[in-house]
Amino acid sequence: MARTVIDVDDDALAEAARYLGTTTKKDTVNAALHEIVDRRRRAAAVARMRAMVAEGEIDFSVIEREARGDQSVA
């Protein structure tokens, strides 16, 4: 892990700590970094899934029929 000296917005850091449930600056910064990376990965996965739906690679009607208990093939 690299050690870096940076100027940080104290108010933003305190608010982030409250949202993240962290108690130290180091934990808050690291948790915030992980949070944004995870959020961007999830957004990219949703975008890929939407593209697959648009291209017909995923058919949610099959999932919806199974959820209703309808085992017949359309």
PDB file of N, CA, C and O in Angstrom:
ATOM      1  N   MET A   1       0.851  -1.172   0.000  1.00  0.00           N
ATOM      2  CA  MET A   1       0.000   0.000   0.000  1.00  0.00           C
ATOM      3  C   MET A   1       0.895   1.232   0.000  1.00  0.00           C
ATOM      4  O   MET A   1       1.865   1.307   0.754  1.00  0.00           O
ATOM      5  N   ALA A   2       0.563   2.189  -0.844  1.00  0.00           N
ATOM      6  CA  ALA A   2       1.353   3.411  -0.955  1.00  0.00           C
ATOM      7  C   ALA A   2       0.935   4.421   0.110  1.00  0.00           C
ATOM      8  O   ALA A   2      -0.228   4.493   0.506  1.00  0.00           O
ATOM      9  N   ARG A   3       1.884   5.169   0.544  1.00  0.00           N
ATOM     10  CA  ARG A   3       1.601   6.251   1.494  1.00  0.00           C
ATOM     11  C   ARG A   3       1.628   7.545   0.705  1.00  0.00           C
ATOM     12  O   ARG A   3       2.618   7.843   0.036  1.00  0.00           O
ATOM     13  N   THR A   4       0.545   8.323   0.775  1.00  0.00           N
ATOM     14  CA  THR A   4       0.406   9.542  -0.007  1.00  0.00           C
ATOM     15  C   THR A   4      -0.103  10.662   0.875  1.00  0.00           C
ATOM     16  O   THR A   4      -0.995  10.465   1.700  1.00  0.00           O
ATOM     17  N   VAL A   5       0.471  11.837   0.693  1.00  0.00           N
ATOM     18  CA  VAL A   5       0.029  13.013   1.433  1.00  0.00           C
ATOM     19  C   VAL A   5      -0.838  13.845   0.488  1.00  0.00           C
ATOM     20  O   VAL A   5      -0.390  14.247  -0.586  1.00  0.00           O
ATOM     21  N   ILE A   6      -2.092  14.100   0.902  1.00  0.00           N
ATOM     22  CA  ILE A   6      -3.015  14.882   0.079  1.00  0.00           C
ATOM     23  C   ILE A   6      -3.822  15.827   0.963  1.00  0.00           C
ATOM     24  O   ILE A   6      -3.980  15.600   2.163  1.00  0.00           O
ATOM     25  N   ASP A   7      -4.327  16.889   0.344  1.00  0.00           N
ATOM     26  CA  ASP A   7      -5.263  17.777   1.036  1.00  0.00           C
ATOM     27  C   ASP A   7      -6.652  17.210   0.816  1.00  0.00           C
ATOM     28  O   ASP A   7      -7.035  16.893  -0.310  1.00  0.00           O
ATOM     29  N   VAL A   8      -7.406  17.085   1.905  1.00  0.00           N
ATOM     30  CA  VAL A   8      -8.738  16.488   1.841  1.00  0.00           C
ATOM     31  C   VAL A   8      -9.756  17.469   2.403  1.00  0.00           C
ATOM     32  O   VAL A   8      -9.503  18.145   3.400  1.00  0.00           O
ATOM     33  N   ASP A   9     -10.901  17.537   1.755  1.00  0.00           N
ATOM     34  CA  ASP A   9     -12.014  18.358   2.239  1.00  0.00           C
ATOM     35  C   ASP A   9     -12.537  17.705   3.528  1.00  0.00           C
ATOM     36  O   ASP A   9     -13.138  16.632   3.488  1.00  0.00           O
ATOM     37  N   ASP A  10     -12.303  18.360   4.658  1.00  0.00           N
ATOM     38  CA  ASP A  10     -12.667  17.780   5.956  1.00  0.00           C
ATOM     39  C   ASP A  10     -14.163  17.524   6.091  1.00  0.00           C
ATOM     40  O   ASP A  10     -14.575  16.508   6.651  1.00  0.00           O
ATOM     41  N   ASP A  11     -14.976  18.448   5.578  1.00  0.00           N
ATOM     42  CA  ASP A  11     -16.431  18.270   5.673  1.00  0.00           C
ATOM     43  C   ASP A  11     -16.889  17.064   4.842  1.00  0.00           C
ATOM     44  O   ASP A  11     -17.703  16.260   5.295  1.00  0.00           O
ATOM     45  N   ALA A  12     -16.356  16.954   3.625  1.00  0.00           N
ATOM     46  CA  ALA A  12     -16.715  15.823   2.764  1.00  0.00           C
ATOM     47  C   ALA A  12     -16.230  14.516   3.375  1.00  0.00           C
ATOM     48  O   ALA A  12     -16.924  13.502   3.308  1.00  0.00           O
ATOM     49  N   LEU A  13     -15.047  14.535   3.969  1.00  0.00           N
ATOM     50  CA  LEU A  13     -14.509  13.337   4.605  1.00  0.00           C
ATOM     51  C   LEU A  13     -15.391  12.909   5.775  1.00  0.00           C
ATOM     52  O   LEU A  13     -15.674  11.722   5.939  1.00  0.00           O
ATOM     53  N   ALA A  14     -15.822  13.867   6.582  1.00  0.00           N
ATOM     54  CA  ALA A  14     -16.677  13.557   7.732  1.00  0.00           C
ATOM     55  C   ALA A  14     -18.018  13.000   7.273  1.00  0.00           C
ATOM     56  O   ALA A  14     -18.534  12.049   7.861  1.00  0.00           O
ATOM     57  N   GLU A  15     -18.583  13.593   6.221  1.00  0.00           N
ATOM     58  CA  GLU A  15     -19.867  13.097   5.711  1.00  0.00           C
ATOM     59  C   GLU A  15     -19.709  11.696   5.125  1.00  0.00           C
ATOM     60  O   GLU A  15     -20.558  10.830   5.337  1.00  0.00           O
ATOM     61  N   ALA A  16     -18.631  11.478   4.395  1.00  0.00           N
ATOM     62  CA  ALA A  16     -18.369  10.145   3.836  1.00  0.00           C
ATOM     63  C   ALA A  16     -18.219   9.124   4.955  1.00  0.00           C
ATOM     64  O   ALA A  16     -18.726   8.007   4.848  1.00  0.00           O
ATOM     65  N   ALA A  17     -17.531   9.496   6.022  1.00  0.00           N
ATOM     66  CA  ALA A  17     -17.344   8.587   7.153  1.00  0.00           C
ATOM     67  C   ALA A  17     -18.683   8.201   7.768  1.00  0.00           C
ATOM     68  O   ALA A  17     -18.889   7.049   8.151  1.00  0.00           O
ATOM     69  N   ARG A  18     -19.594   9.172   7.862  1.00  0.00           N
ATOM     70  CA  ARG A  18     -20.923   8.866   8.407  1.00  0.00           C
ATOM     71  C   ARG A  18     -21.658   7.881   7.499  1.00  0.00           C
ATOM     72  O   ARG A  18     -22.241   6.909   7.981  1.00  0.00           O
ATOM     73  N   TYR A  19     -21.632   8.126   6.196  1.00  0.00           N
ATOM     74  CA  TYR A  19     -22.308   7.225   5.257  1.00  0.00           C
ATOM     75  C   TYR A  19     -21.685   5.836   5.243  1.00  0.00           C
ATOM     76  O   TYR A  19     -22.387   4.829   5.153  1.00  0.00           O
ATOM     77  N   LEU A  20     -20.368   5.795   5.333  1.00  0.00           N
ATOM     78  CA  LEU A  20     -19.656   4.522   5.213  1.00  0.00           C
ATOM     79  C   LEU A  20     -19.505   3.793   6.544  1.00  0.00           C
ATOM     80  O   LEU A  20     -19.183   2.605   6.568  1.00  0.00           O
ATOM     81  N   GLY A  21     -19.733   4.494   7.644  1.00  0.00           N
ATOM     82  CA  GLY A  21     -19.589   3.869   8.955  1.00  0.00           C
ATOM     83  C   GLY A  21     -18.143   3.651   9.353  1.00  0.00           C
ATOM     84  O   GLY A  21     -17.834   2.734  10.114  1.00  0.00           O
ATOM     85  N   THR A  22     -17.256   4.490   8.840  1.00  0.00           N
ATOM     86  CA  THR A  22     -15.833   4.363   9.162  1.00  0.00           C
ATOM     87  C   THR A  22     -15.459   5.358  10.248  1.00  0.00           C
ATOM     88  O   THR A  22     -16.173   6.331  10.487  1.00  0.00           O
ATOM     89  N   THR A  23     -14.331   5.103  10.905  1.00  0.00           N
ATOM     90  CA  THR A  23     -13.929   5.973  12.014  1.00  0.00           C
ATOM     91  C   THR A  23     -12.588   6.659  11.804  1.00  0.00           C
ATOM     92  O   THR A  23     -12.272   7.620  12.506  1.00  0.00           O
ATOM     93  N   THR A  24     -11.798   6.184  10.856  1.00  0.00           N
ATOM     94  CA  THR A  24     -10.502   6.819  10.609  1.00  0.00           C
ATOM     95  C   THR A  24     -10.468   7.388   9.198  1.00  0.00           C
ATOM     96  O   THR A  24     -11.210   6.949   8.320  1.00  0.00           O
ATOM     97  N   LYS A  25      -9.601   8.366   8.994  1.00  0.00           N
ATOM     98  CA  LYS A  25      -9.445   8.954   7.663  1.00  0.00           C
ATOM     99  C   LYS A  25      -9.016   7.890   6.656  1.00  0.00           C
ATOM    100  O   LYS A  25      -9.550   7.807   5.550  1.00  0.00           O
ATOM    101  N   LYS A  26      -8.055   7.093   7.058  1.00  0.00           N
ATOM    102  CA  LYS A  26      -7.553   6.045   6.166  1.00  0.00           C
ATOM    103  C   LYS A  26      -8.674   5.089   5.761  1.00  0.00           C
ATOM    104  O   LYS A  26      -8.838   4.785   4.579  1.00  0.00           O
ATOM    105  N   ASP A  27      -9.438   4.619   6.733  1.00  0.00           N
ATOM    106  CA  ASP A  27     -10.533   3.695   6.424  1.00  0.00           C
ATOM    107  C   ASP A  27     -11.600   4.361   5.557  1.00  0.00           C
ATOM    108  O   ASP A  27     -12.172   3.728   4.670  1.00  0.00           O
ATOM    109  N   THR A  28     -11.863   5.639   5.819  1.00  0.00           N
ATOM    110  CA  THR A  28     -12.874   6.356   5.047  1.00  0.00           C
ATOM    111  C   THR A  28     -12.442   6.505   3.592  1.00  0.00           C
ATOM    112  O   THR A  28     -13.223   6.244   2.677  1.00  0.00           O
ATOM    113  N   VAL A  29     -11.217   6.918   3.385  1.00  0.00           N
ATOM    114  CA  VAL A  29     -10.715   7.088   2.011  1.00  0.00           C
ATOM    115  C   VAL A  29     -10.700   5.747   1.282  1.00  0.00           C
ATOM    116  O   VAL A  29     -11.141   5.660   0.136  1.00  0.00           O
ATOM    117  N   ASN A  30     -10.201   4.712   1.930  1.00  0.00           N
ATOM    118  CA  ASN A  30     -10.155   3.399   1.274  1.00  0.00           C
ATOM    119  C   ASN A  30     -11.556   2.858   0.992  1.00  0.00           C
ATOM    120  O   ASN A  30     -11.801   2.299  -0.078  1.00  0.00           O
ATOM    121  N   ALA A  31     -12.468   3.020   1.938  1.00  0.00           N
ATOM    122  CA  ALA A  31     -13.846   2.557   1.721  1.00  0.00           C
ATOM    123  C   ALA A  31     -14.500   3.337   0.587  1.00  0.00           C
ATOM    124  O   ALA A  31     -15.224   2.756  -0.222  1.00  0.00           O
ATOM    125  N   ALA A  32     -14.259   4.634   0.516  1.00  0.00           N
ATOM    126  CA  ALA A  32     -14.826   5.450  -0.557  1.00  0.00           C
ATOM    127  C   ALA A  32     -14.276   5.026  -1.912  1.00  0.00           C
ATOM    128  O   ALA A  32     -15.017   4.967  -2.893  1.00  0.00           O
ATOM    129  N   LEU A  33     -12.990   4.734  -1.971  1.00  0.00           N
ATOM    130  CA  LEU A  33     -12.390   4.261  -3.227  1.00  0.00           C
ATOM    131  C   LEU A  33     -13.017   2.936  -3.663  1.00  0.00           C
ATOM    132  O   LEU A  33     -13.361   2.761  -4.832  1.00  0.00           O
ATOM    133  N   HIS A  34     -13.159   2.016  -2.726  1.00  0.00           N
ATOM    134  CA  HIS A  34     -13.779   0.723  -3.047  1.00  0.00           C
ATOM    135  C   HIS A  34     -15.230   0.902  -3.472  1.00  0.00           C
ATOM    136  O   HIS A  34     -15.702   0.233  -4.391  1.00  0.00           O
ATOM    137  N   GLU A  35     -15.938   1.814  -2.795  1.00  0.00           N
ATOM    138  CA  GLU A  35     -17.345   2.069  -3.107  1.00  0.00           C
ATOM    139  C   GLU A  35     -17.508   2.555  -4.544  1.00  0.00           C
ATOM    140  O   GLU A  35     -18.381   2.071  -5.265  1.00  0.00           O
ATOM    141  N   ILE A  36     -16.682   3.502  -4.962  1.00  0.00           N
ATOM    142  CA  ILE A  36     -16.833   4.044  -6.312  1.00  0.00           C
ATOM    143  C   ILE A  36     -16.440   3.014  -7.363  1.00  0.00           C
ATOM    144  O   ILE A  36     -17.071   2.937  -8.417  1.00  0.00           O
ATOM    145  N   VAL A  37     -15.416   2.231  -7.095  1.00  0.00           N
ATOM    146  CA  VAL A  37     -15.026   1.183  -8.043  1.00  0.00           C
ATOM    147  C   VAL A  37     -16.150   0.158  -8.171  1.00  0.00           C
ATOM    148  O   VAL A  37     -16.513  -0.226  -9.283  1.00  0.00           O
ATOM    149  N   ASP A  38     -16.698  -0.285  -7.049  1.00  0.00           N
ATOM    150  CA  ASP A  38     -17.798  -1.250  -7.076  1.00  0.00           C
ATOM    151  C   ASP A  38     -19.010  -0.673  -7.798  1.00  0.00           C
ATOM    152  O   ASP A  38     -19.650  -1.364  -8.590  1.00  0.00           O
ATOM    153  N   ARG A  39     -19.325   0.588  -7.529  1.00  0.00           N
ATOM    154  CA  ARG A  39     -20.483   1.232  -8.156  1.00  0.00           C
ATOM    155  C   ARG A  39     -20.304   1.295  -9.676  1.00  0.00           C
ATOM    156  O   ARG A  39     -21.239   1.007 -10.423  1.00  0.00           O
ATOM    157  N   ARG A  40     -19.118   1.668 -10.129  1.00  0.00           N
ATOM    158  CA  ARG A  40     -18.860   1.749 -11.570  1.00  0.00           C
ATOM    159  C   ARG A  40     -18.903   0.364 -12.212  1.00  0.00           C
ATOM    160  O   ARG A  40     -19.392   0.219 -13.333  1.00  0.00           O
ATOM    161  N   ARG A  41     -18.399  -0.648 -11.520  1.00  0.00           N
ATOM    162  CA  ARG A  41     -18.460  -2.017 -12.059  1.00  0.00           C
ATOM    163  C   ARG A  41     -19.907  -2.483 -12.195  1.00  0.00           C
ATOM    164  O   ARG A  41     -20.275  -3.098 -13.196  1.00  0.00           O
ATOM    165  N   ARG A  42     -20.728  -2.189 -11.185  1.00  0.00           N
ATOM    166  CA  ARG A  42     -22.146  -2.573 -11.259  1.00  0.00           C
ATOM    167  C   ARG A  42     -22.842  -1.841 -12.395  1.00  0.00           C
ATOM    168  O   ARG A  42     -23.634  -2.438 -13.123  1.00  0.00           O
ATOM    169  N   ALA A  43     -22.553  -0.544 -12.556  1.00  0.00           N
ATOM    170  CA  ALA A  43     -23.167   0.235 -13.634  1.00  0.00           C
ATOM    171  C   ALA A  43     -22.755  -0.321 -14.996  1.00  0.00           C
ATOM    172  O   ALA A  43     -23.576  -0.388 -15.911  1.00  0.00           O
ATOM    173  N   ALA A  44     -21.504  -0.714 -15.135  1.00  0.00           N
ATOM    174  CA  ALA A  44     -21.045  -1.296 -16.398  1.00  0.00           C
ATOM    175  C   ALA A  44     -21.735  -2.634 -16.657  1.00  0.00           C
ATOM    176  O   ALA A  44     -22.082  -2.943 -17.797  1.00  0.00           O
ATOM    177  N   ALA A  45     -21.933  -3.420 -15.613  1.00  0.00           N
ATOM    178  CA  ALA A  45     -22.619  -4.710 -15.765  1.00  0.00           C
ATOM    179  C   ALA A  45     -24.073  -4.498 -16.187  1.00  0.00           C
ATOM    180  O   ALA A  45     -24.586  -5.230 -17.034  1.00  0.00           O
ATOM    181  N   VAL A  46     -24.733  -3.513 -15.607  1.00  0.00           N
ATOM    182  CA  VAL A  46     -26.114  -3.202 -15.994  1.00  0.00           C
ATOM    183  C   VAL A  46     -26.158  -2.751 -17.450  1.00  0.00           C
ATOM    184  O   VAL A  46     -27.046  -3.155 -18.200  1.00  0.00           O
ATOM    185  N   ALA A  47     -25.212  -1.923 -17.848  1.00  0.00           N
ATOM    186  CA  ALA A  47     -25.168  -1.454 -19.240  1.00  0.00           C
ATOM    187  C   ALA A  47     -24.967  -2.633 -20.194  1.00  0.00           C
ATOM    188  O   ALA A  47     -25.607  -2.703 -21.243  1.00  0.00           O
ATOM    189  N   ARG A  48     -24.076  -3.556 -19.828  1.00  0.00           N
ATOM    190  CA  ARG A  48     -23.865  -4.743 -20.671  1.00  0.00           C
ATOM    191  C   ARG A  48     -25.137  -5.580 -20.751  1.00  0.00           C
ATOM    192  O   ARG A  48     -25.482  -6.085 -21.819  1.00  0.00           O
ATOM    193  N   MET A  49     -25.833  -5.729 -19.632  1.00  0.00           N
ATOM    194  CA  MET A  49     -27.064  -6.517 -19.635  1.00  0.00           C
ATOM    195  C   MET A  49     -28.138  -5.838 -20.478  1.00  0.00           C
ATOM    196  O   MET A  49     -28.855  -6.505 -21.224  1.00  0.00           O
ATOM    197  N   ARG A  50     -28.253  -4.520 -20.364  1.00  0.00           N
ATOM    198  CA  ARG A  50     -29.233  -3.792 -21.194  1.00  0.00           C
ATOM    199  C   ARG A  50     -28.933  -3.984 -22.672  1.00  0.00           C
ATOM    200  O   ARG A  50     -29.847  -4.183 -23.473  1.00  0.00           O
ATOM    201  N   ALA A  51     -27.658  -3.926 -23.038  1.00  0.00           N
ATOM    202  CA  ALA A  51     -27.280  -4.132 -24.436  1.00  0.00           C
ATOM    203  C   ALA A  51     -27.642  -5.548 -24.876  1.00  0.00           C
ATOM    204  O   ALA A  51     -28.108  -5.751 -25.997  1.00  0.00           O
ATOM    205  N   MET A  52     -27.431  -6.518 -24.003  1.00  0.00           N
ATOM    206  CA  MET A  52     -27.772  -7.902 -24.335  1.00  0.00           C
ATOM    207  C   MET A  52     -29.277  -8.070 -24.517  1.00  0.00           C
ATOM    208  O   MET A  52     -29.721  -8.802 -25.401  1.00  0.00           O
ATOM    209  N   VAL A  53     -30.056  -7.394 -23.685  1.00  0.00           N
ATOM    210  CA  VAL A  53     -31.514  -7.447 -23.823  1.00  0.00           C
ATOM    211  C   VAL A  53     -31.915  -6.813 -25.152  1.00  0.00           C
ATOM    212  O   VAL A  53     -32.730  -7.367 -25.890  1.00  0.00           O
ATOM    213  N   ALA A  54     -31.341  -5.653 -25.452  1.00  0.00           N
ATOM    214  CA  ALA A  54     -31.671  -4.943 -26.686  1.00  0.00           C
ATOM    215  C   ALA A  54     -31.314  -5.777 -27.921  1.00  0.00           C
ATOM    216  O   ALA A  54     -31.992  -5.697 -28.945  1.00  0.00           O
ATOM    217  N   GLU A  55     -30.258  -6.568 -27.820  1.00  0.00           N
ATOM    218  CA  GLU A  55     -29.821  -7.401 -28.943  1.00  0.00           C
ATOM    219  C   GLU A  55     -30.516  -8.756 -28.961  1.00  0.00           C
ATOM    220  O   GLU A  55     -30.260  -9.578 -29.840  1.00  0.00           O
ATOM    221  N   GLY A  56     -31.395  -8.988 -27.987  1.00  0.00           N
ATOM    222  CA  GLY A  56     -32.131 -10.245 -27.953  1.00  0.00           C
ATOM    223  C   GLY A  56     -31.369 -11.420 -27.363  1.00  0.00           C
ATOM    224  O   GLY A  56     -31.812 -12.564 -27.464  1.00  0.00           O
ATOM    225  N   GLU A  57     -30.243 -11.149 -26.755  1.00  0.00           N
ATOM    226  CA  GLU A  57     -29.450 -12.224 -26.149  1.00  0.00           C
ATOM    227  C   GLU A  57     -30.043 -12.682 -24.826  1.00  0.00           C
ATOM    228  O   GLU A  57     -29.814 -13.813 -24.398  1.00  0.00           O
ATOM    229  N   ILE A  58     -30.799 -11.812 -24.182  1.00  0.00           N
ATOM    230  CA  ILE A  58     -31.459 -12.149 -22.919  1.00  0.00           C
ATOM    231  C   ILE A  58     -32.948 -11.937 -23.117  1.00  0.00           C
ATOM    232  O   ILE A  58     -33.377 -10.906 -23.635  1.00  0.00           O
ATOM    233  N   ASP A  59     -33.727 -12.914 -22.702  1.00  0.00           N
ATOM    234  CA  ASP A  59     -35.177 -12.832 -22.835  1.00  0.00           C
ATOM    235  C   ASP A  59     -35.786 -12.946 -21.442  1.00  0.00           C
ATOM    236  O   ASP A  59     -35.886 -14.041 -20.888  1.00  0.00           O
ATOM    237  N   PHE A  60     -36.192 -11.807 -20.877  1.00  0.00           N
ATOM    238  CA  PHE A  60     -36.745 -11.797 -19.532  1.00  0.00           C
ATOM    239  C   PHE A  60     -38.111 -12.453 -19.451  1.00  0.00           C
ATOM    240  O   PHE A  60     -38.556 -12.800 -18.357  1.00  0.00           O
ATOM    241  N   SER A  61     -38.786 -12.633 -20.569  1.00  0.00           N
ATOM    242  CA  SER A  61     -40.103 -13.261 -20.523  1.00  0.00           C
ATOM    243  C   SER A  61     -40.000 -14.695 -20.019  1.00  0.00           C
ATOM    244  O   SER A  61     -40.925 -15.191 -19.376  1.00  0.00           O
ATOM    245  N   VAL A  62     -38.896 -15.360 -20.300  1.00  0.00           N
ATOM    246  CA  VAL A  62     -38.682 -16.726 -19.801  1.00  0.00           C
ATOM    247  C   VAL A  62     -38.602 -16.703 -18.275  1.00  0.00           C
ATOM    248  O   VAL A  62     -39.211 -17.535 -17.603  1.00  0.00           O
ATOM    249  N   ILE A  63     -37.859 -15.760 -17.743  1.00  0.00           N
ATOM    250  CA  ILE A  63     -37.707 -15.638 -16.293  1.00  0.00           C
ATOM    251  C   ILE A  63     -39.053 -15.290 -15.660  1.00  0.00           C
ATOM    252  O   ILE A  63     -39.417 -15.838 -14.620  1.00  0.00           O
ATOM    253  N   GLU A  64     -39.784 -14.381 -16.292  1.00  0.00           N
ATOM    254  CA  GLU A  64     -41.085 -13.985 -15.763  1.00  0.00           C
ATOM    255  C   GLU A  64     -42.057 -15.159 -15.760  1.00  0.00           C
ATOM    256  O   GLU A  64     -42.812 -15.330 -14.803  1.00  0.00           O
ATOM    257  N   ARG A  65     -42.051 -15.976 -16.824  1.00  0.00           N
ATOM    258  CA  ARG A  65     -42.935 -17.155 -16.863  1.00  0.00           C
ATOM    259  C   ARG A  65     -42.566 -18.134 -15.754  1.00  0.00           C
ATOM    260  O   ARG A  65     -43.449 -18.682 -15.094  1.00  0.00           O
ATOM    261  N   GLU A  66     -41.277 -18.359 -15.543  1.00  0.00           N
ATOM    262  CA  GLU A  66     -40.838 -19.268 -14.487  1.00  0.00           C
ATOM    263  C   GLU A  66     -41.241 -18.738 -13.120  1.00  0.00           C
ATOM    264  O   GLU A  66     -41.624 -19.512 -12.243  1.00  0.00           O
ATOM    265  N   ALA A  67     -41.159 -17.427 -12.932  1.00  0.00           N
ATOM    266  CA  ALA A  67     -41.542 -16.823 -11.655  1.00  0.00           C
ATOM    267  C   ALA A  67     -43.031 -17.024 -11.384  1.00  0.00           C
ATOM    268  O   ALA A  67     -43.442 -17.164 -10.231  1.00  0.00           O
ATOM    269  N   ARG A  68     -43.837 -17.039 -12.441  1.00  0.00           N
ATOM    270  CA  ARG A  68     -45.284 -17.264 -12.303  1.00  0.00           C
ATOM    271  C   ARG A  68     -45.611 -18.747 -12.165  1.00  0.00           C
ATOM    272  O   ARG A  68     -46.741 -19.115 -11.842  1.00  0.00           O
ATOM    273  N   GLY A  69     -44.620 -19.588 -12.409  1.00  0.00           N
ATOM    274  CA  GLY A  69     -44.845 -21.032 -12.311  1.00  0.00           C
ATOM    275  C   GLY A  69     -45.349 -21.625 -13.612  1.00  0.00           C
ATOM    276  O   GLY A  69     -45.766 -22.782 -13.643  1.00  0.00           O
ATOM    277  N   ASP A  70     -45.318 -20.848 -14.690  1.00  0.00           N
ATOM    278  CA  ASP A  70     -45.755 -21.318 -15.999  1.00  0.00           C
ATOM    279  C   ASP A  70     -44.582 -22.029 -16.679  1.00  0.00           C
ATOM    280  O   ASP A  70     -43.619 -21.384 -17.094  1.00  0.00           O
ATOM    281  N   GLN A  71     -44.662 -23.321 -16.788  1.00  0.00           N
ATOM    282  CA  GLN A  71     -43.579 -24.110 -17.365  1.00  0.00           C
ATOM    283  C   GLN A  71     -43.750 -24.345 -18.866  1.00  0.00           C
ATOM    284  O   GLN A  71     -42.897 -24.965 -19.499  1.00  0.00           O
ATOM    285  N   SER A  72     -44.863 -23.845 -19.441  1.00  0.00           N
ATOM    286  CA  SER A  72     -45.086 -24.084 -20.859  1.00  0.00           C
ATOM    287  C   SER A  72     -44.132 -23.222 -21.686  1.00  0.00           C
ATOM    288  O   SER A  72     -43.693 -22.154 -21.258  1.00  0.00           O
ATOM    289  N   VAL A  73     -43.832 -23.713 -22.863  1.00  0.00           N
ATOM    290  CA  VAL A  73     -42.939 -22.988 -23.776  1.00  0.00           C
ATOM    291  C   VAL A  73     -43.790 -22.144 -24.699  1.00  0.00           C
ATOM    292  O   VAL A  73     -44.786 -22.617 -25.246  1.00  0.00           O
ATOM    293  N   ALA A  74     -43.403 -20.904 -24.869  1.00  0.00           N
ATOM    294  CA  ALA A  74     -44.175 -19.985 -25.724  1.00  0.00           C
ATOM    295  C   ALA A  74     -43.877 -20.218 -27.181  1.00  0.00           C
ATOM    296  O   ALA A  74     -44.435 -19.537 -28.041  1.00  0.00           O
TER     297      ALA A  74
END
